[in-house]
Amino acid sequence: MARLVKHERNKPYPVTTKDGETLYICGCGLSKNKPFCDGSHKMTADEEANQLYVYDGTQRSKITNLY
């Protein structure tokens, strides 16, 4: 079953391991390397506040807020 997941963050979550290494966890939902960030959030930099978008590859469409 398909799911629509709303992500309200457009940057990764930095997480520091016990060894002191910093890992970046995807916060935008667009990474192809989940759970890790691959830089895909850069596409979201110019989004309008309170606007809902759907991404399909490199294409972005505004949609009516459904929930």
PDB file with one MODEL, atoms N, CA, C and O in Angstrom:
MODEL        1
ATOM      1  N   MET A   1       0.843  -1.171   0.000  1.00  0.00           N
ATOM      2  CA  MET A   1       0.000   0.000   0.000  1.00  0.00           C
ATOM      3  C   MET A   1       0.890   1.237   0.000  1.00  0.00           C
ATOM      4  O   MET A   1       1.874   1.301   0.737  1.00  0.00           O
ATOM      5  N   ALA A   2       0.543   2.214  -0.826  1.00  0.00           N
ATOM      6  CA  ALA A   2       1.297   3.465  -0.901  1.00  0.00           C
ATOM      7  C   ALA A   2       0.988   4.353   0.294  1.00  0.00           C
ATOM      8  O   ALA A   2      -0.110   4.310   0.848  1.00  0.00           O
ATOM      9  N   ARG A   3       1.956   5.146   0.677  1.00  0.00           N
ATOM     10  CA  ARG A   3       1.797   6.060   1.800  1.00  0.00           C
ATOM     11  C   ARG A   3       2.276   7.441   1.388  1.00  0.00           C
ATOM     12  O   ARG A   3       3.235   7.571   0.627  1.00  0.00           O
ATOM     13  N   LEU A   4       1.615   8.461   1.888  1.00  0.00           N
ATOM     14  CA  LEU A   4       2.054   9.832   1.733  1.00  0.00           C
ATOM     15  C   LEU A   4       2.580  10.272   3.091  1.00  0.00           C
ATOM     16  O   LEU A   4       1.831  10.299   4.067  1.00  0.00           O
ATOM     17  N   VAL A   5       3.858  10.616   3.162  1.00  0.00           N
ATOM     18  CA  VAL A   5       4.494  11.005   4.410  1.00  0.00           C
ATOM     19  C   VAL A   5       4.889  12.468   4.308  1.00  0.00           C
ATOM     20  O   VAL A   5       5.569  12.864   3.361  1.00  0.00           O
ATOM     21  N   LYS A   6       4.474  13.261   5.260  1.00  0.00           N
ATOM     22  CA  LYS A   6       4.769  14.685   5.253  1.00  0.00           C
ATOM     23  C   LYS A   6       6.061  14.936   6.032  1.00  0.00           C
ATOM     24  O   LYS A   6       6.162  14.597   7.211  1.00  0.00           O
ATOM     25  N   HIS A   7       7.037  15.529   5.364  1.00  0.00           N
ATOM     26  CA  HIS A   7       8.306  15.910   5.991  1.00  0.00           C
ATOM     27  C   HIS A   7       8.339  17.424   6.078  1.00  0.00           C
ATOM     28  O   HIS A   7       8.162  18.103   5.066  1.00  0.00           O
ATOM     29  N   GLU A   8       8.559  17.963   7.255  1.00  0.00           N
ATOM     30  CA  GLU A   8       8.557  19.410   7.433  1.00  0.00           C
ATOM     31  C   GLU A   8       9.961  19.968   7.637  1.00  0.00           C
ATOM     32  O   GLU A   8      10.121  21.151   7.937  1.00  0.00           O
ATOM     33  N   ARG A   9      10.959  19.142   7.480  1.00  0.00           N
ATOM     34  CA  ARG A   9      12.342  19.579   7.674  1.00  0.00           C
ATOM     35  C   ARG A   9      13.047  19.575   6.324  1.00  0.00           C
ATOM     36  O   ARG A   9      12.826  18.675   5.514  1.00  0.00           O
ATOM     37  N   ASN A  10      13.893  20.572   6.072  1.00  0.00           N
ATOM     38  CA  ASN A  10      14.610  20.588   4.799  1.00  0.00           C
ATOM     39  C   ASN A  10      16.123  20.573   5.009  1.00  0.00           C
ATOM     40  O   ASN A  10      16.883  21.170   4.246  1.00  0.00           O
ATOM     41  N   LYS A  11      16.529  19.883   6.051  1.00  0.00           N
ATOM     42  CA  LYS A  11      17.953  19.681   6.301  1.00  0.00           C
ATOM     43  C   LYS A  11      18.122  18.398   7.110  1.00  0.00           C
ATOM     44  O   LYS A  11      17.158  17.908   7.698  1.00  0.00           O
ATOM     45  N   PRO A  12      19.334  17.850   7.146  1.00  0.00           N
ATOM     46  CA  PRO A  12      19.546  16.595   7.877  1.00  0.00           C
ATOM     47  C   PRO A  12      19.677  16.802   9.385  1.00  0.00           C
ATOM     48  O   PRO A  12      19.888  17.912   9.873  1.00  0.00           O
ATOM     49  N   TYR A  13      19.542  15.694  10.091  1.00  0.00           N
ATOM     50  CA  TYR A  13      19.770  15.659  11.531  1.00  0.00           C
ATOM     51  C   TYR A  13      21.214  15.201  11.777  1.00  0.00           C
ATOM     52  O   TYR A  13      21.556  14.076  11.412  1.00  0.00           O
ATOM     53  N   PRO A  14      22.063  16.025  12.377  1.00  0.00           N
ATOM     54  CA  PRO A  14      23.415  15.555  12.701  1.00  0.00           C
ATOM     55  C   PRO A  14      23.366  14.673  13.956  1.00  0.00           C
ATOM     56  O   PRO A  14      22.731  15.027  14.950  1.00  0.00           O
ATOM     57  N   VAL A  15      24.035  13.537  13.896  1.00  0.00           N
ATOM     58  CA  VAL A  15      24.092  12.600  15.021  1.00  0.00           C
ATOM     59  C   VAL A  15      25.555  12.264  15.262  1.00  0.00           C
ATOM     60  O   VAL A  15      26.256  11.845  14.342  1.00  0.00           O
ATOM     61  N   THR A  16      26.014  12.442  16.483  1.00  0.00           N
ATOM     62  CA  THR A  16      27.400  12.129  16.832  1.00  0.00           C
ATOM     63  C   THR A  16      27.452  10.757  17.481  1.00  0.00           C
ATOM     64  O   THR A  16      26.721  10.480  18.432  1.00  0.00           O
ATOM     65  N   THR A  17      28.324   9.900  16.960  1.00  0.00           N
ATOM     66  CA  THR A  17      28.475   8.545  17.502  1.00  0.00           C
ATOM     67  C   THR A  17      29.361   8.575  18.734  1.00  0.00           C
ATOM     68  O   THR A  17      29.965   9.601  19.049  1.00  0.00           O
ATOM     69  N   LYS A  18      29.438   7.457  19.425  1.00  0.00           N
ATOM     70  CA  LYS A  18      30.298   7.342  20.608  1.00  0.00           C
ATOM     71  C   LYS A  18      31.765   7.579  20.263  1.00  0.00           C
ATOM     72  O   LYS A  18      32.550   8.007  21.109  1.00  0.00           O
ATOM     73  N   ASP A  19      32.130   7.296  19.004  1.00  0.00           N
ATOM     74  CA  ASP A  19      33.506   7.485  18.548  1.00  0.00           C
ATOM     75  C   ASP A  19      33.801   8.922  18.136  1.00  0.00           C
ATOM     76  O   ASP A  19      34.926   9.234  17.747  1.00  0.00           O
ATOM     77  N   GLY A  20      32.799   9.804  18.219  1.00  0.00           N
ATOM     78  CA  GLY A  20      32.988  11.196  17.855  1.00  0.00           C
ATOM     79  C   GLY A  20      32.722  11.504  16.392  1.00  0.00           C
ATOM     80  O   GLY A  20      32.860  12.651  15.967  1.00  0.00           O
ATOM     81  N   GLU A  21      32.340  10.492  15.612  1.00  0.00           N
ATOM     82  CA  GLU A  21      32.032  10.695  14.197  1.00  0.00           C
ATOM     83  C   GLU A  21      30.641  11.328  14.076  1.00  0.00           C
ATOM     84  O   GLU A  21      29.720  10.952  14.802  1.00  0.00           O
ATOM     85  N   THR A  22      30.491  12.282  13.164  1.00  0.00           N
ATOM     86  CA  THR A  22      29.182  12.889  12.936  1.00  0.00           C
ATOM     87  C   THR A  22      28.563  12.273  11.689  1.00  0.00           C
ATOM     88  O   THR A  22      29.156  12.288  10.610  1.00  0.00           O
ATOM     89  N   LEU A  23      27.357  11.728  11.858  1.00  0.00           N
ATOM     90  CA  LEU A  23      26.588  11.179  10.751  1.00  0.00           C
ATOM     91  C   LEU A  23      25.414  12.107  10.495  1.00  0.00           C
ATOM     92  O   LEU A  23      24.925  12.754  11.421  1.00  0.00           O
ATOM     93  N   TYR A  24      24.961  12.180   9.270  1.00  0.00           N
ATOM     94  CA  TYR A  24      23.835  13.040   8.925  1.00  0.00           C
ATOM     95  C   TYR A  24      22.676  12.168   8.459  1.00  0.00           C
ATOM     96  O   TYR A  24      22.782  11.452   7.463  1.00  0.00           O
ATOM     97  N   ILE A  25      21.566  12.238   9.193  1.00  0.00           N
ATOM     98  CA  ILE A  25      20.374  11.446   8.926  1.00  0.00           C
ATOM     99  C   ILE A  25      19.391  12.304   8.129  1.00  0.00           C
ATOM    100  O   ILE A  25      19.145  13.461   8.471  1.00  0.00           O
ATOM    101  N   CYS A  26      18.838  11.731   7.074  1.00  0.00           N
ATOM    102  CA  CYS A  26      17.914  12.454   6.192  1.00  0.00           C
ATOM    103  C   CYS A  26      16.717  12.975   6.980  1.00  0.00           C
ATOM    104  O   CYS A  26      16.087  12.231   7.732  1.00  0.00           O
ATOM    105  N   GLY A  27      16.410  14.251   6.802  1.00  0.00           N
ATOM    106  CA  GLY A  27      15.243  14.854   7.436  1.00  0.00           C
ATOM    107  C   GLY A  27      14.185  15.263   6.436  1.00  0.00           C
ATOM    108  O   GLY A  27      13.043  15.525   6.812  1.00  0.00           O
ATOM    109  N   CYS A  28      14.557  15.322   5.138  1.00  0.00           N
ATOM    110  CA  CYS A  28      13.613  15.791   4.119  1.00  0.00           C
ATOM    111  C   CYS A  28      12.834  14.655   3.468  1.00  0.00           C
ATOM    112  O   CYS A  28      11.775  14.882   2.882  1.00  0.00           O
ATOM    113  N   GLY A  29      13.351  13.434   3.568  1.00  0.00           N
ATOM    114  CA  GLY A  29      12.684  12.291   2.975  1.00  0.00           C
ATOM    115  C   GLY A  29      13.049  12.017   1.530  1.00  0.00           C
ATOM    116  O   GLY A  29      12.514  11.082   0.934  1.00  0.00           O
ATOM    117  N   LEU A  30      13.946  12.803   0.946  1.00  0.00           N
ATOM    118  CA  LEU A  30      14.273  12.660  -0.467  1.00  0.00           C
ATOM    119  C   LEU A  30      15.547  11.866  -0.748  1.00  0.00           C
ATOM    120  O   LEU A  30      15.822  11.541  -1.902  1.00  0.00           O
ATOM    121  N   SER A  31      16.324  11.551   0.281  1.00  0.00           N
ATOM    122  CA  SER A  31      17.598  10.869   0.089  1.00  0.00           C
ATOM    123  C   SER A  31      17.410   9.506  -0.569  1.00  0.00           C
ATOM    124  O   SER A  31      16.470   8.775  -0.258  1.00  0.00           O
ATOM    125  N   LYS A  32      18.312   9.180  -1.472  1.00  0.00           N
ATOM    126  CA  LYS A  32      18.328   7.850  -2.097  1.00  0.00           C
ATOM    127  C   LYS A  32      19.195   6.895  -1.275  1.00  0.00           C
ATOM    128  O   LYS A  32      19.333   5.720  -1.617  1.00  0.00           O
ATOM    129  N   ASN A  33      19.773   7.406  -0.196  1.00  0.00           N
ATOM    130  CA  ASN A  33      20.679   6.638   0.651  1.00  0.00           C
ATOM    131  C   ASN A  33      20.172   6.602   2.093  1.00  0.00           C
ATOM    132  O   ASN A  33      20.969   6.651   3.030  1.00  0.00           O
ATOM    133  N   LYS A  34      18.841   6.515   2.277  1.00  0.00           N
ATOM    134  CA  LYS A  34      18.257   6.530   3.621  1.00  0.00           C
ATOM    135  C   LYS A  34      18.813   5.400   4.465  1.00  0.00           C
ATOM    136  O   LYS A  34      19.046   4.309   3.946  1.00  0.00           O
ATOM    137  N   PRO A  35      19.027   5.625   5.730  1.00  0.00           N
ATOM    138  CA  PRO A  35      18.607   6.783   6.502  1.00  0.00           C
ATOM    139  C   PRO A  35      19.569   7.956   6.410  1.00  0.00           C
ATOM    140  O   PRO A  35      19.347   8.979   7.059  1.00  0.00           O
ATOM    141  N   PHE A  36      20.637   7.837   5.620  1.00  0.00           N
ATOM    142  CA  PHE A  36      21.655   8.876   5.574  1.00  0.00           C
ATOM    143  C   PHE A  36      21.330   9.941   4.531  1.00  0.00           C
ATOM    144  O   PHE A  36      20.671   9.671   3.526  1.00  0.00           O
ATOM    145  N   CYS A  37      21.800  11.136   4.788  1.00  0.00           N
ATOM    146  CA  CYS A  37      21.612  12.267   3.881  1.00  0.00           C
ATOM    147  C   CYS A  37      22.520  12.114   2.669  1.00  0.00           C
ATOM    148  O   CYS A  37      23.683  11.735   2.805  1.00  0.00           O
ATOM    149  N   ASP A  38      21.993  12.407   1.484  1.00  0.00           N
ATOM    150  CA  ASP A  38      22.809  12.427   0.268  1.00  0.00           C
ATOM    151  C   ASP A  38      22.814  13.811  -0.391  1.00  0.00           C
ATOM    152  O   ASP A  38      23.280  13.959  -1.521  1.00  0.00           O
ATOM    153  N   GLY A  39      22.293  14.829   0.318  1.00  0.00           N
ATOM    154  CA  GLY A  39      22.275  16.186  -0.208  1.00  0.00           C
ATOM    155  C   GLY A  39      21.026  16.543  -0.986  1.00  0.00           C
ATOM    156  O   GLY A  39      20.914  17.662  -1.487  1.00  0.00           O
ATOM    157  N   SER A  40      20.082  15.617  -1.101  1.00  0.00           N
ATOM    158  CA  SER A  40      18.854  15.873  -1.862  1.00  0.00           C
ATOM    159  C   SER A  40      18.037  17.024  -1.304  1.00  0.00           C
ATOM    160  O   SER A  40      17.247  17.627  -2.030  1.00  0.00           O
ATOM    161  N   HIS A  41      18.213  17.343  -0.022  1.00  0.00           N
ATOM    162  CA  HIS A  41      17.454  18.425   0.605  1.00  0.00           C
ATOM    163  C   HIS A  41      17.743  19.782  -0.045  1.00  0.00           C
ATOM    164  O   HIS A  41      16.981  20.728   0.156  1.00  0.00           O
ATOM    165  N   LYS A  42      18.807  19.892  -0.803  1.00  0.00           N
ATOM    166  CA  LYS A  42      19.132  21.156  -1.472  1.00  0.00           C
ATOM    167  C   LYS A  42      18.020  21.578  -2.429  1.00  0.00           C
ATOM    168  O   LYS A  42      17.848  22.768  -2.695  1.00  0.00           O
ATOM    169  N   MET A  43      17.253  20.594  -2.953  1.00  0.00           N
ATOM    170  CA  MET A  43      16.122  20.902  -3.846  1.00  0.00           C
ATOM    171  C   MET A  43      15.010  21.644  -3.115  1.00  0.00           C
ATOM    172  O   MET A  43      14.179  22.293  -3.751  1.00  0.00           O
ATOM    173  N   THR A  44      14.985  21.558  -1.786  1.00  0.00           N
ATOM    174  CA  THR A  44      13.889  22.131  -1.006  1.00  0.00           C
ATOM    175  C   THR A  44      14.175  23.543  -0.512  1.00  0.00           C
ATOM    176  O   THR A  44      13.330  24.144   0.151  1.00  0.00           O
ATOM    177  N   ALA A  45      15.345  24.079  -0.821  1.00  0.00           N
ATOM    178  CA  ALA A  45      15.792  25.367  -0.262  1.00  0.00           C
ATOM    179  C   ALA A  45      14.851  26.524  -0.572  1.00  0.00           C
ATOM    180  O   ALA A  45      14.726  27.442   0.238  1.00  0.00           O
ATOM    181  N   ASP A  46      14.190  26.503  -1.722  1.00  0.00           N
ATOM    182  CA  ASP A  46      13.342  27.637  -2.100  1.00  0.00           C
ATOM    183  C   ASP A  46      11.846  27.361  -1.931  1.00  0.00           C
ATOM    184  O   ASP A  46      11.018  28.062  -2.512  1.00  0.00           O
ATOM    185  N   GLU A  47      11.501  26.359  -1.149  1.00  0.00           N
ATOM    186  CA  GLU A  47      10.087  26.072  -0.900  1.00  0.00           C
ATOM    187  C   GLU A  47       9.422  27.202  -0.119  1.00  0.00           C
ATOM    188  O   GLU A  47      10.051  27.841   0.724  1.00  0.00           O
ATOM    189  N   GLU A  48       8.152  27.439  -0.408  1.00  0.00           N
ATOM    190  CA  GLU A  48       7.373  28.430   0.329  1.00  0.00           C
ATOM    191  C   GLU A  48       6.894  27.818   1.643  1.00  0.00           C
ATOM    192  O   GLU A  48       6.529  26.644   1.695  1.00  0.00           O
ATOM    193  N   ALA A  49       6.898  28.624   2.697  1.00  0.00           N
ATOM    194  CA  ALA A  49       6.417  28.154   3.999  1.00  0.00           C
ATOM    195  C   ALA A  49       4.939  27.790   3.903  1.00  0.00           C
ATOM    196  O   ALA A  49       4.185  28.437   3.176  1.00  0.00           O
ATOM    197  N   ASN A  50       4.530  26.773   4.621  1.00  0.00           N
ATOM    198  CA  ASN A  50       3.132  26.313   4.675  1.00  0.00           C
ATOM    199  C   ASN A  50       2.582  25.859   3.333  1.00  0.00           C
ATOM    200  O   ASN A  50       1.366  25.838   3.144  1.00  0.00           O
ATOM    201  N   GLN A  51       3.453  25.494   2.397  1.00  0.00           N
ATOM    202  CA  GLN A  51       3.030  24.972   1.094  1.00  0.00           C
ATOM    203  C   GLN A  51       3.435  23.507   1.041  1.00  0.00           C
ATOM    204  O   GLN A  51       4.522  23.148   1.493  1.00  0.00           O
ATOM    205  N   LEU A  52       2.574  22.658   0.495  1.00  0.00           N
ATOM    206  CA  LEU A  52       2.847  21.231   0.394  1.00  0.00           C
ATOM    207  C   LEU A  52       3.350  20.917  -1.009  1.00  0.00           C
ATOM    208  O   LEU A  52       2.775  21.369  -1.999  1.00  0.00           O
ATOM    209  N   TYR A  53       4.431  20.136  -1.087  1.00  0.00           N
ATOM    210  CA  TYR A  53       5.043  19.762  -2.360  1.00  0.00           C
ATOM    211  C   TYR A  53       5.144  18.248  -2.469  1.00  0.00           C
ATOM    212  O   TYR A  53       5.241  17.539  -1.468  1.00  0.00           O
ATOM    213  N   VAL A  54       5.118  17.772  -3.710  1.00  0.00           N
ATOM    214  CA  VAL A  54       5.376  16.370  -4.002  1.00  0.00           C
ATOM    215  C   VAL A  54       6.559  16.339  -4.954  1.00  0.00           C
ATOM    216  O   VAL A  54       6.594  17.077  -5.939  1.00  0.00           O
ATOM    217  N   TYR A  55       7.530  15.480  -4.656  1.00  0.00           N
ATOM    218  CA  TYR A  55       8.713  15.329  -5.491  1.00  0.00           C
ATOM    219  C   TYR A  55       8.648  13.999  -6.220  1.00  0.00           C
ATOM    220  O   TYR A  55       8.315  12.969  -5.635  1.00  0.00           O
ATOM    221  N   ASP A  56       8.972  14.037  -7.514  1.00  0.00           N
ATOM    222  CA  ASP A  56       9.051  12.832  -8.339  1.00  0.00           C
ATOM    223  C   ASP A  56      10.366  12.917  -9.093  1.00  0.00           C
ATOM    224  O   ASP A  56      10.453  13.528 -10.158  1.00  0.00           O
ATOM    225  N   GLY A  57      11.375  12.299  -8.526  1.00  0.00           N
ATOM    226  CA  GLY A  57      12.711  12.428  -9.098  1.00  0.00           C
ATOM    227  C   GLY A  57      13.203  13.849  -8.889  1.00  0.00           C
ATOM    228  O   GLY A  57      13.340  14.300  -7.752  1.00  0.00           O
ATOM    229  N   THR A  58      13.469  14.557  -9.979  1.00  0.00           N
ATOM    230  CA  THR A  58      13.942  15.940  -9.878  1.00  0.00           C
ATOM    231  C   THR A  58      12.819  16.938 -10.107  1.00  0.00           C
ATOM    232  O   THR A  58      13.062  18.145 -10.102  1.00  0.00           O
ATOM    233  N   GLN A  59      11.590  16.460 -10.308  1.00  0.00           N
ATOM    234  CA  GLN A  59      10.441  17.336 -10.537  1.00  0.00           C
ATOM    235  C   GLN A  59       9.709  17.604  -9.224  1.00  0.00           C
ATOM    236  O   GLN A  59       9.568  16.712  -8.388  1.00  0.00           O
ATOM    237  N   ARG A  60       9.246  18.846  -9.054  1.00  0.00           N
ATOM    238  CA  ARG A  60       8.507  19.228  -7.855  1.00  0.00           C
ATOM    239  C   ARG A  60       7.178  19.838  -8.276  1.00  0.00           C
ATOM    240  O   ARG A  60       7.116  20.635  -9.212  1.00  0.00           O
ATOM    241  N   SER A  61       6.113  19.454  -7.573  1.00  0.00           N
ATOM    242  CA  SER A  61       4.782  20.003  -7.833  1.00  0.00           C
ATOM    243  C   SER A  61       4.162  20.463  -6.526  1.00  0.00           C
ATOM    244  O   SER A  61       4.288  19.796  -5.499  1.00  0.00           O
ATOM    245  N   LYS A  62       3.483  21.621  -6.570  1.00  0.00           N
ATOM    246  CA  LYS A  62       2.721  22.082  -5.422  1.00  0.00           C
ATOM    247  C   LYS A  62       1.395  21.334  -5.423  1.00  0.00           C
ATOM    248  O   LYS A  62       0.811  21.098  -6.481  1.00  0.00           O
ATOM    249  N   ILE A  63       0.920  20.961  -4.240  1.00  0.00           N
ATOM    250  CA  ILE A  63      -0.390  20.327  -4.158  1.00  0.00           C
ATOM    251  C   ILE A  63      -1.184  20.966  -3.025  1.00  0.00           C
ATOM    252  O   ILE A  63      -0.629  21.613  -2.137  1.00  0.00           O
ATOM    253  N   THR A  64      -2.477  20.769  -3.081  1.00  0.00           N
ATOM    254  CA  THR A  64      -3.360  21.257  -2.025  1.00  0.00           C
ATOM    255  C   THR A  64      -3.117  20.435  -0.772  1.00  0.00           C
ATOM    256  O   THR A  64      -3.009  19.210  -0.840  1.00  0.00           O
ATOM    257  N   ASN A  65      -3.031  21.098   0.363  1.00  0.00           N
ATOM    258  CA  ASN A  65      -2.804  20.400   1.612  1.00  0.00           C
ATOM    259  C   ASN A  65      -3.960  19.449   1.888  1.00  0.00           C
ATOM    260  O   ASN A  65      -5.099  19.882   2.064  1.00  0.00           O
ATOM    261  N   LEU A  66      -3.667  18.160   1.926  1.00  0.00           N
ATOM    262  CA  LEU A  66      -4.700  17.142   2.097  1.00  0.00           C
ATOM    263  C   LEU A  66      -4.927  16.745   3.544  1.00  0.00           C
ATOM    264  O   LEU A  66      -5.929  16.106   3.866  1.00  0.00           O
ATOM    265  N   TYR A  67      -3.998  17.120   4.421  1.00  0.00           N
ATOM    266  CA  TYR A  67      -4.152  16.787   5.842  1.00  0.00           C
ATOM    267  C   TYR A  67      -3.419  17.774   6.690  1.00  0.00           C
ATOM    268  O   TYR A  67      -3.430  17.662   7.916  1.00  0.00           O
TER     269      TYR A  67
ENDMDL
END
